[in-house]
Each structure stands twice: as structure tokens, then as C-alpha cells.
Amino acid sequence: MKWLLLTLSLFVSMGAFAQQDRYQFDNNKQAILFEELTKELRCPKCQNQNIADSDAVVAKDLRDKVLVLVKEGKSKDEVIDYMIDRFGYFVHYDPPVTPATLVLWVLPVLIVIVGFGFIVIRQRKASVKQTWSSDDEMLLAKLIEQNKRQEQS
């Protein structure tokens, strides 16, 4: 029984020896920049996970490339620009405002406003057309009288 418990505890504790990516930096500034960048860049495969937290192979490759660029002395903006050039604006969690992104944000709002305006204008035109005149009153009274006669007979 002791051997079984010992063997079981060894298997359970093996997870503690699992290797995480360990990166070596020349100074603390590089380590901080690397950490900021990996938390700010999105994994292209995982889509809503940054490359620091992703286990995807492409995220590992991106972390390695960020490490190389940081060690080359590239600034944060240079690294982000490199990644955007390679993967598009999707790779950055905070994409810049461009004409394309303005269209994506403004167009749905404009469609709702135009639709609401169309409904309001149509309702106003319908309410103007439905005013009662004395001729309409006389026609209504005549129809009611005819209906009464038909019900009695």
C-alpha cells in the first residue's frame, strides 16, 4: 500500500516539473517590454487570447519573434508595427482608427438612425391622411345604418 501511494504521489507531482517557457533577457527593461508585448498581442489562432496565455504553436512562434525583436533593441511600437505588417490589425488588441474601422463603427449606427427616421416620417404621413372630414362621418353613418338593416332582416 505504501508503494502504491508513493507511486501515485510521484505521478501527481510530475506536473510540478512541467516546463514553462523561460526566456533570458539582457536587462529588466527587456523583460518588462516582452511581458507587455505578449499581453498586448493577440494569438491569430486562439482569437481572443493573448500570446502570453496561448498554448498554440503560432503563439509560441510569435513569443519567440517578440523575444528576438526585443533583444535587437526594437521599441514597443516597432514590434507592434512588425506584427501588424505580418498578421494585420487583428493581432493587436488596440487597433488604430482607420477609414475601414470608422465604417465598421459608424455604418450600423447610421442604418439605425435612417431606419428610425423612415418609421417616424411614415407615421406622420399616415396620421395626416387619416383625418376625418364631415363626408367621412356621413359615409360611416350610412354604412352603420345599412349594417343595422341587414342584421334586422
LINWO-V168983 format. One line per field, one symbol per residue. ss: DSSP state (H for helix, E for strand, - for the rest). psi: psi as a letter, one per 30 degrees, with the letter a starting at -180 (. if undefined). burial: b if it has 16 or more other C-alpha atoms within 10 Angstrom, else e. Layout:
ss = ???
psi = ???
burial = ???
//
This chain:
ss = -HHHHHHHHHHHHHHHH----------HHHHHHHHHHHHHEE-------E------HHHHHHHHHHHHHHH----HHHHHHHHHHHH-HHHE------HHHHHHHHHHHHHHHHHHHHHHHHHHHHHHH----HHHHHHHHHHHHHHHHHHH-
psi = eeeeeeeeeeeeffffgkklkkkkleleeeeeeeeeefffkkkfefehklfefkgleeeeeeeeeeeeeeffgkleeeeeeeeeeeflfefkfillkleeeeeeeeeeeeeeeeeeeeeeeeeeeeeefgkkleeeeeeeeeeeeeeeeeef.
burial = eeeeeeeeeeeeeeeeeeeeeeeeeeeeebbebbeebbbbbbbbeeeebbbbebeeeebbebbeebbebbbeeeebeebbeebbeeeebebbeeeeeeeeeeeeeeeeeeeeeeeeeeeeeeeeeeeeeeeeeeeeeeeeeeeeeeeeeeeee
//
